[in-house]
Amino acid sequence: MQRVTRRFRRRKVVQADPFDTLWVQTRLSHLAGEIRRIETTPRLYARAHRLMAAEAAYDDLLDEACRLAGVPSEAELERSEEKRWLEERELASRGWSW
């Protein structure tokens, strides 16, 4: 009987702090612009290193944004363009923009 009641019990929906959400969205926007700048600058010292660092920071922020939005984790996927695209699409479907 307890299994049945646990199954149908409402789960608490965790509401993220709106200021945390705004901060993450602002940082995502800044990093997306930084990545575009790095990709379009033809002669940039340590370009590959800067691009990898910016993309890693962007991926970390996407993970944080997914946590705040309640998006299920894609833990089985390694960091890749595919995972980034899936997370961005899921966040956009939940009303996130940056």
The first five atom37 places (N, CA, C, CB, O) and aatype in JSON, in Angstrom:
{
  "aatype": [12, 5, 1, 19, 16, 1, 1, 13, 1, 1, 1, 11, 19, 19, 5, 0, 3, 14, 13, 3, 16, 10, 17, 19, 5, 16, 1, 10, 15, 8, 10, 0, 7, 6, 9, 1, 1, 9, 6, 16, 16, 14, 1, 10, 18, 0, 1, 0, 8, 1, 10, 12, 0, 0, 6, 0, 0, 18, 3, 3, 10, 10, 3, 6, 0, 4, 1, 10, 0, 7, 19, 14, 15, 6, 0, 6, 10, 6, 1, 15, 6, 6, 11, 1, 17, 10, 6, 6, 1, 6, 10, 0, 15, 1, 7, 17, 15, 17],
  "atom_mask": [
    [1, 1, 1, 1, 1],
    [1, 1, 1, 1, 1],
    [1, 1, 1, 1, 1],
    [1, 1, 1, 1, 1],
    [1, 1, 1, 1, 1],
    [1, 1, 1, 1, 1],
    [1, 1, 1, 1, 1],
    [1, 1, 1, 1, 1],
    [1, 1, 1, 1, 1],
    [1, 1, 1, 1, 1],
    [1, 1, 1, 1, 1],
    [1, 1, 1, 1, 1],
    [1, 1, 1, 1, 1],
    [1, 1, 1, 1, 1],
    [1, 1, 1, 1, 1],
    [1, 1, 1, 1, 1],
    [1, 1, 1, 1, 1],
    [1, 1, 1, 1, 1],
    [1, 1, 1, 1, 1],
    [1, 1, 1, 1, 1],
    [1, 1, 1, 1, 1],
    [1, 1, 1, 1, 1],
    [1, 1, 1, 1, 1],
    [1, 1, 1, 1, 1],
    [1, 1, 1, 1, 1],
    [1, 1, 1, 1, 1],
    [1, 1, 1, 1, 1],
    [1, 1, 1, 1, 1],
    [1, 1, 1, 1, 1],
    [1, 1, 1, 1, 1],
    [1, 1, 1, 1, 1],
    [1, 1, 1, 1, 1],
    [1, 1, 1, 0, 1],
    [1, 1, 1, 1, 1],
    [1, 1, 1, 1, 1],
    [1, 1, 1, 1, 1],
    [1, 1, 1, 1, 1],
    [1, 1, 1, 1, 1],
    [1, 1, 1, 1, 1],
    [1, 1, 1, 1, 1],
    [1, 1, 1, 1, 1],
    [1, 1, 1, 1, 1],
    [1, 1, 1, 1, 1],
    [1, 1, 1, 1, 1],
    [1, 1, 1, 1, 1],
    [1, 1, 1, 1, 1],
    [1, 1, 1, 1, 1],
    [1, 1, 1, 1, 1],
    [1, 1, 1, 1, 1],
    [1, 1, 1, 1, 1],
    [1, 1, 1, 1, 1],
    [1, 1, 1, 1, 1],
    [1, 1, 1, 1, 1],
    [1, 1, 1, 1, 1],
    [1, 1, 1, 1, 1],
    [1, 1, 1, 1, 1],
    [1, 1, 1, 1, 1],
    [1, 1, 1, 1, 1],
    [1, 1, 1, 1, 1],
    [1, 1, 1, 1, 1],
    [1, 1, 1, 1, 1],
    [1, 1, 1, 1, 1],
    [1, 1, 1, 1, 1],
    [1, 1, 1, 1, 1],
    [1, 1, 1, 1, 1],
    [1, 1, 1, 1, 1],
    [1, 1, 1, 1, 1],
    [1, 1, 1, 1, 1],
    [1, 1, 1, 1, 1],
    [1, 1, 1, 0, 1],
    [1, 1, 1, 1, 1],
    [1, 1, 1, 1, 1],
    [1, 1, 1, 1, 1],
    [1, 1, 1, 1, 1],
    [1, 1, 1, 1, 1],
    [1, 1, 1, 1, 1],
    [1, 1, 1, 1, 1],
    [1, 1, 1, 1, 1],
    [1, 1, 1, 1, 1],
    [1, 1, 1, 1, 1],
    [1, 1, 1, 1, 1],
    [1, 1, 1, 1, 1],
    [1, 1, 1, 1, 1],
    [1, 1, 1, 1, 1],
    [1, 1, 1, 1, 1],
    [1, 1, 1, 1, 1],
    [1, 1, 1, 1, 1],
    [1, 1, 1, 1, 1],
    [1, 1, 1, 1, 1],
    [1, 1, 1, 1, 1],
    [1, 1, 1, 1, 1],
    [1, 1, 1, 1, 1],
    [1, 1, 1, 1, 1],
    [1, 1, 1, 1, 1],
    [1, 1, 1, 0, 1],
    [1, 1, 1, 1, 1],
    [1, 1, 1, 1, 1],
    [1, 1, 1, 1, 1]
  ],
  "atom_positions": [
    [[0.82, -1.2, 0.0], [0.0, 0.0, 0.0], [0.87, 1.26, 0.0], [-0.94, 0.0, 1.21], [0.54, 2.25, -0.66]],
    [[1.98, 1.23, 0.75], [2.85, 2.4, 0.81], [3.46, 2.71, -0.55], [3.95, 2.19, 1.85], [3.67, 3.87, -0.91]],
    [[3.74, 1.65, -1.31], [4.29, 1.88, -2.63], [3.31, 2.63, -3.51], [4.67, 0.56, -3.27], [3.7, 3.51, -4.28]],
    [[2.06, 2.28, -3.4], [1.04, 2.94, -4.21], [0.89, 4.4, -3.8], [-0.3, 2.21, -4.08], [0.81, 5.27, -4.66]],
    [[0.86, 4.67, -2.5], [0.71, 6.06, -2.05], [1.93, 6.89, -2.4], [0.45, 6.1, -0.55], [1.81, 8.06, -2.74]],
    [[3.12, 6.29, -2.31], [4.33, 7.01, -2.69], [4.33, 7.34, -4.18], [5.57, 6.19, -2.33], [4.81, 8.39, -4.61]],
    [[3.8, 6.43, -4.95], [3.79, 6.61, -6.39], [2.9, 7.77, -6.81], [3.35, 5.34, -7.08], [3.23, 8.51, -7.74]],
    [[1.77, 7.93, -6.14], [0.82, 8.96, -6.52], [0.94, 10.23, -5.7], [-0.56, 8.43, -6.39], [0.21, 11.2, -5.94]],
    [[1.85, 10.25, -4.76], [2.07, 11.45, -3.96], [2.68, 12.53, -4.84], [2.98, 11.15, -2.75], [3.57, 12.27, -5.65]],
    [[2.19, 13.73, -4.67], [2.73, 14.83, -5.47], [4.14, 15.15, -5.03], [1.84, 16.08, -5.35], [4.45, 15.21, -3.84]],
    [[4.97, 15.36, -6.01], [6.34, 15.75, -5.71], [6.4, 17.26, -5.66], [7.33, 15.19, -6.76], [5.73, 17.95, -6.43]],
    [[7.2, 17.76, -4.76], [7.36, 19.2, -4.65], [8.16, 19.71, -5.83], [8.06, 19.57, -3.32], [9.21, 19.18, -6.18]],
    [[7.64, 20.75, -6.44], [8.35, 21.38, -7.55], [9.26, 22.44, -6.95], [7.36, 22.0, -8.6], [8.81, 23.37, -6.27]],
    [[10.54, 22.29, -7.22], [11.51, 23.22, -6.69], [11.55, 24.45, -7.59], [12.92, 22.57, -6.58], [11.78, 24.34, -8.79]],
    [[11.31, 25.61, -7.0], [11.37, 26.85, -7.75], [12.76, 27.47, -7.57], [10.25, 27.84, -7.28], [13.23, 27.66, -6.45]],
    [[13.37, 27.77, -8.68], [14.71, 28.38, -8.63], [14.57, 29.86, -8.29], [15.46, 28.2, -9.99], [13.57, 30.5, -8.63]],
    [[15.55, 30.38, -7.63], [15.6, 31.81, -7.32], [15.68, 32.58, -8.64], [16.81, 32.15, -6.38], [16.57, 32.31, -9.44]],
    [[14.78, 33.53, -8.89], [14.8, 34.25, -10.16], [16.1, 35.02, -10.4], [13.64, 35.2, -10.22], [16.5, 35.22, -11.55]],
    [[16.76, 35.46, -9.33], [18.02, 36.17, -9.52], [19.13, 35.22, -9.94], [18.42, 36.91, -8.23], [20.0, 35.59, -10.72]],
    [[19.1, 33.99, -9.44], [20.06, 32.99, -9.91], [19.84, 32.69, -11.39], [19.95, 31.69, -9.07], [20.79, 32.58, -12.16]],
    [[18.58, 32.56, -11.76], [18.23, 32.29, -13.15], [18.7, 33.43, -14.04], [16.71, 32.09, -13.3], [19.29, 33.19, -15.1]],
    [[18.45, 34.65, -13.64], [18.87, 35.81, -14.42], [20.39, 35.87, -14.55], [18.34, 37.09, -13.79], [20.91, 36.18, -15.62]],
    [[21.09, 35.58, -13.45], [22.56, 35.59, -13.49], [23.08, 34.56, -14.49], [23.14, 35.32, -12.08], [23.97, 34.85, -15.29]],
    [[22.52, 33.35, -14.44], [22.97, 32.29, -15.36], [22.67, 32.68, -16.8], [22.28, 30.93, -15.01], [23.51, 32.48, -17.68]],
    [[21.49, 33.23, -17.07], [21.15, 33.66, -18.42], [22.1, 34.76, -18.91], [19.7, 34.15, -18.47], [22.52, 34.75, -20.07]],
    [[22.42, 35.69, -18.05], [23.35, 36.77, -18.41], [24.73, 36.22, -18.73], [23.44, 37.8, -17.27], [25.34, 36.62, -19.72]],
    [[25.21, 35.31, -17.91], [26.52, 34.71, -18.14], [26.54, 33.87, -19.43], [26.93, 33.85, -16.95], [27.52, 33.88, -20.17]],
    [[25.43, 33.14, -19.69], [25.35, 32.36, -20.92], [25.42, 33.28, -22.14], [24.05, 31.53, -20.96], [26.11, 32.98, -23.11]],
    [[24.72, 34.39, -22.07], [24.74, 35.36, -23.17], [26.15, 35.92, -23.38], [23.76, 36.52, -22.89], [26.62, 36.02, -24.51]],
    [[26.82, 36.26, -22.29], [28.17, 36.79, -22.38], [29.12, 35.76, -22.99], [28.68, 37.23, -20.99], [29.91, 36.08, -23.88]],
    [[29.05, 34.52, -22.51], [29.95, 33.48, -23.02], [29.64, 33.13, -24.47], [29.85, 32.22, -22.15], [30.57, 32.86, -25.24]],
    [[28.37, 33.14, -24.86], [28.03, 32.87, -26.27], [28.65, 33.95, -27.16], [26.48, 32.83, -26.46], [29.17, 33.65, -28.23]],
    [[28.59, 35.2, -26.72], [29.22, 36.28, -27.47], [30.73, 36.13, -27.52], [0.0, 0.0, 0.0], [31.35, 36.38, -28.56]],
    [[31.32, 35.72, -26.42], [32.78, 35.51, -26.37], [33.19, 34.39, -27.31], [33.23, 35.18, -24.92], [34.21, 34.5, -28.0]],
    [[32.42, 33.31, -27.36], [32.73, 32.2, -28.26], [32.63, 32.66, -29.71], [31.77, 31.0, -28.01], [33.5, 32.33, -30.52]],
    [[31.6, 33.43, -30.04], [31.47, 33.96, -31.41], [32.65, 34.87, -31.75], [30.14, 34.74, -31.57], [33.18, 34.81, -32.87]],
    [[33.07, 35.7, -30.8], [34.2, 36.59, -31.03], [35.48, 35.81, -31.29], [34.4, 37.53, -29.85], [36.24, 36.13, -32.21]],
    [[35.71, 34.78, -30.5], [36.92, 33.96, -30.66], [36.89, 33.25, -32.01], [37.04, 32.93, -29.51], [37.91, 33.18, -32.7]],
    [[35.72, 32.73, -32.4], [35.62, 32.0, -33.67], [35.8, 32.9, -34.88], [34.29, 31.3, -33.76], [36.27, 32.45, -35.92]],
    [[35.44, 34.17, -34.77], [35.5, 35.05, -35.93], [36.77, 35.9, -36.01], [34.31, 35.95, -35.93], [37.03, 36.54, -37.03]],
    [[37.56, 35.91, -34.95], [38.81, 36.68, -34.98], [39.87, 35.82, -35.67], [39.26, 37.09, -33.53], [40.24, 34.76, -35.16]],
    [[40.37, 36.27, -36.82], [41.28, 35.43, -37.6], [42.65, 35.21, -36.93], [41.49, 36.04, -38.95], [43.18, 34.1, -36.98]],
    [[43.21, 36.23, -36.32], [44.54, 36.08, -35.72], [44.44, 36.39, -34.24], [45.59, 37.0, -36.42], [44.52, 37.54, -33.82]],
    [[44.27, 35.35, -33.48], [44.12, 35.49, -32.03], [45.11, 34.55, -31.36], [42.65, 35.17, -31.58], [45.15, 33.36, -31.64]],
    [[45.92, 35.11, -30.47], [46.92, 34.32, -29.76], [46.22, 33.25, -28.93], [47.81, 35.22, -28.87], [45.26, 33.56, -28.22]],
    [[46.68, 32.03, -29.0], [46.15, 30.9, -28.25], [44.64, 30.71, -28.49], [46.43, 31.09, -26.76], [43.87, 30.48, -27.56]],
    [[44.26, 30.82, -29.74], [42.85, 30.76, -30.11], [42.19, 29.45, -29.69], [42.7, 30.95, -31.6], [41.11, 29.46, -29.1]],
    [[42.82, 28.34, -29.97], [42.24, 27.03, -29.64], [42.06, 26.89, -28.12], [43.14, 25.9, -30.17], [41.04, 26.39, -27.66]],
    [[43.05, 27.33, -27.38], [42.97, 27.24, -25.92], [41.83, 28.11, -25.39], [44.31, 27.67, -25.29], [41.06, 27.68, -24.53]],
    [[41.72, 29.33, -25.89], [40.66, 30.24, -25.46], [39.28, 29.68, -25.8], [40.83, 31.62, -26.1], [38.34, 29.76, -25.01]],
    [[39.17, 29.1, -26.99], [37.9, 28.54, -27.42], [37.51, 27.35, -26.55], [37.98, 28.11, -28.89], [36.35, 27.23, -26.16]],
    [[38.46, 26.48, -26.26], [38.16, 25.32, -25.39], [37.74, 25.77, -24.0], [39.38, 24.38, -25.3], [36.81, 25.22, -23.42]],
    [[38.42, 26.77, -23.45], [38.09, 27.27, -22.11], [36.7, 27.91, -22.1], [39.15, 28.28, -21.64], [35.93, 27.69, -21.17]],
    [[36.39, 28.71, -23.12], [35.09, 29.36, -23.18], [33.97, 28.34, -23.36], [35.05, 30.39, -24.32], [32.91, 28.46, -22.74]],
    [[34.2, 27.33, -24.19], [33.18, 26.3, -24.4], [32.97, 25.46, -23.15], [33.56, 25.4, -25.58], [31.85, 25.06, -22.85]],
    [[34.04, 25.18, -22.4], [33.91, 24.43, -21.15], [33.1, 25.23, -20.13], [35.3, 24.09, -20.57], [32.24, 24.67, -19.44]],
    [[33.37, 26.53, -20.04], [32.6, 27.37, -19.12], [31.14, 27.44, -19.56], [33.2, 28.79, -19.06], [30.24, 27.41, -18.72]],
    [[30.9, 27.53, -20.85], [29.53, 27.57, -21.38], [28.79, 26.26, -21.07], [29.55, 27.82, -22.91], [27.63, 26.28, -20.67]],
    [[29.48, 25.13, -21.25], [28.87, 23.83, -20.94], [28.52, 23.72, -19.46], [29.82, 22.69, -21.35], [27.46, 23.21, -19.11]],
    [[29.42, 24.19, -18.6], [29.14, 24.17, -17.16], [27.92, 25.02, -16.82], [30.35, 24.66, -16.37], [27.08, 24.62, -16.01]],
    [[27.83, 26.18, -17.45], [26.66, 27.04, -17.2], [25.39, 26.42, -17.76], [26.88, 28.43, -17.82], [24.32, 26.57, -17.17]],
    [[25.48, 25.73, -18.88], [24.3, 25.03, -19.41], [23.83, 23.96, -18.44], [24.62, 24.4, -20.78], [22.63, 23.79, -18.23]],
    [[24.78, 23.23, -17.84], [24.41, 22.23, -16.84], [23.72, 22.88, -15.65], [25.66, 21.46, -16.36], [22.73, 22.35, -15.15]],
    [[24.23, 24.02, -15.21], [23.62, 24.75, -14.1], [22.23, 25.25, -14.48], [24.52, 25.93, -13.67], [21.3, 25.18, -13.67]],
    [[22.09, 25.75, -15.7], [20.79, 26.23, -16.16], [19.78, 25.08, -16.21], [20.92, 26.89, -17.55], [18.62, 25.26, -15.85]],
    [[20.22, 23.92, -16.67], [19.33, 22.76, -16.71], [18.9, 22.35, -15.3], [20.03, 21.58, -17.4], [17.75, 21.97, -15.09]],
    [[19.81, 22.43, -14.36], [19.47, 22.11, -12.98], [18.44, 23.1, -12.46], [20.73, 22.13, -12.08], [17.46, 22.69, -11.82]],
    [[18.63, 24.38, -12.72], [17.69, 25.4, -12.26], [16.31, 25.25, -12.91], [18.24, 26.79, -12.55], [15.29, 25.5, -12.28]],
    [[16.29, 24.83, -14.18], [15.04, 24.71, -14.92], [14.36, 23.36, -14.7], [15.29, 24.91, -16.39], [13.23, 23.15, -15.15]],
    [[15.04, 22.45, -14.01], [14.46, 21.13, -13.76], [14.54, 20.19, -14.94], [0.0, 0.0, 0.0], [13.75, 19.26, -15.06]],
    [[15.5, 20.43, -15.81], [15.7, 19.57, -16.97], [16.44, 18.32, -16.52], [16.5, 20.3, -18.1], [17.45, 18.42, -15.83]],
    [[15.94, 17.14, -16.9], [16.65, 15.91, -16.52], [18.07, 15.9, -17.09], [15.88, 14.67, -17.01], [18.31, 16.36, -18.21]],
    [[18.98, 15.38, -16.33], [20.39, 15.37, -16.72], [20.64, 14.39, -17.85], [21.26, 15.01, -15.53], [20.05, 13.31, -17.91]],
    [[21.51, 14.78, -18.73], [21.96, 13.92, -19.83], [23.35, 13.38, -19.46], [22.01, 14.71, -21.2], [24.31, 13.55, -20.21]],
    [[23.42, 12.73, -18.31], [24.71, 12.3, -17.76], [25.42, 11.29, -18.65], [24.51, 11.72, -16.39], [26.65, 11.21, -18.64]],
    [[24.66, 10.51, -19.43], [25.3, 9.48, -20.24], [26.01, 10.07, -21.45], [24.27, 8.46, -20.69], [26.84, 9.4, -22.07]],
    [[25.7, 11.3, -21.8], [26.37, 11.95, -22.92], [27.61, 12.69, -22.45], [25.4, 12.91, -23.65], [27.58, 13.39, -21.44]],
    [[28.68, 12.53, -23.2], [29.88, 13.31, -22.92], [29.67, 14.72, -23.43], [31.14, 12.66, -23.56], [28.77, 14.98, -24.22]],
    [[30.52, 15.63, -22.97], [30.44, 16.99, -23.49], [30.68, 16.96, -24.98], [31.47, 17.93, -22.8], [31.71, 16.47, -25.45]],
    [[29.72, 17.48, -25.72], [29.83, 17.5, -27.17], [28.85, 18.52, -27.72], [29.56, 16.09, -27.76], [28.04, 19.09, -26.99]],
    [[28.94, 18.72, -29.01], [28.0, 19.62, -29.69], [26.58, 19.08, -29.53], [28.37, 19.77, -31.18], [25.63, 19.86, -29.37]],
    [[26.43, 17.75, -29.59], [25.1, 17.14, -29.47], [24.48, 17.42, -28.11], [25.19, 15.63, -29.71], [23.32, 17.81, -28.03]],
    [[25.24, 17.22, -27.05], [24.73, 17.47, -25.7], [24.4, 18.96, -25.54], [25.75, 17.02, -24.63], [23.36, 19.31, -24.98]],
    [[25.26, 19.82, -26.03], [25.04, 21.26, -25.94], [23.75, 21.63, -26.67], [26.25, 22.05, -26.53], [22.95, 22.41, -26.16]],
    [[23.56, 21.08, -27.86], [22.38, 21.38, -28.64], [21.11, 20.89, -27.94], [22.49, 20.75, -30.03], [20.11, 21.6, -27.91]],
    [[21.15, 19.68, -27.38], [19.99, 19.14, -26.66], [19.63, 20.0, -25.45], [20.27, 17.7, -26.22], [18.46, 20.27, -25.21]],
    [[20.64, 20.42, -24.7], [20.38, 21.25, -23.52], [19.84, 22.62, -23.92], [21.65, 21.41, -22.69], [18.91, 23.13, -23.29]],
    [[20.41, 23.22, -24.96], [19.92, 24.52, -25.41], [18.47, 24.42, -25.89], [20.81, 25.07, -26.53], [17.65, 25.29, -25.6]],
    [[18.16, 23.38, -26.61], [16.8, 23.18, -27.11], [15.82, 22.98, -25.96], [16.75, 21.98, -28.06], [14.72, 23.54, -25.97]],
    [[16.2, 22.18, -24.98], [15.33, 21.93, -23.83], [15.1, 23.2, -23.02], [15.92, 20.83, -22.93], [13.98, 23.47, -22.59]],
    [[16.15, 23.97, -22.82], [16.01, 25.23, -22.08], [15.13, 26.22, -22.86], [17.39, 25.85, -21.81], [14.3, 26.9, -22.27]],
    [[15.31, 26.29, -24.17], [14.49, 27.19, -24.99], [13.02, 26.78, -24.93], [14.98, 27.2, -26.45], [12.14, 27.64, -24.92]],
    [[12.75, 25.49, -24.9], [11.36, 25.03, -24.83], [10.72, 25.38, -23.48], [11.3, 23.53, -25.06], [9.5, 25.4, -23.36]],
    [[11.55, 25.64, -22.48], [11.05, 26.03, -21.17], [11.06, 27.54, -20.97], [11.87, 25.36, -20.09], [10.86, 28.02, -19.85]],
    [[11.29, 28.28, -22.04], [11.2, 29.74, -21.98], [12.49, 30.47, -21.68], [0.0, 0.0, 0.0], [12.48, 31.68, -21.49]],
    [[13.61, 29.76, -21.65], [14.89, 30.4, -21.4], [15.4, 31.07, -22.67], [15.93, 29.38, -20.88], [15.22, 30.55, -23.77]],
    [[16.01, 32.21, -22.52], [16.65, 32.87, -23.65], [17.91, 33.56, -23.16], [15.69, 33.9, -24.34], [18.0, 33.98, -22.0]],
    [[18.87, 33.67, -24.04], [20.13, 34.37, -23.7], [20.78, 34.88, -24.94], [21.09, 33.44, -22.94], [21.85, 35.5, -24.86]]
  ]
}
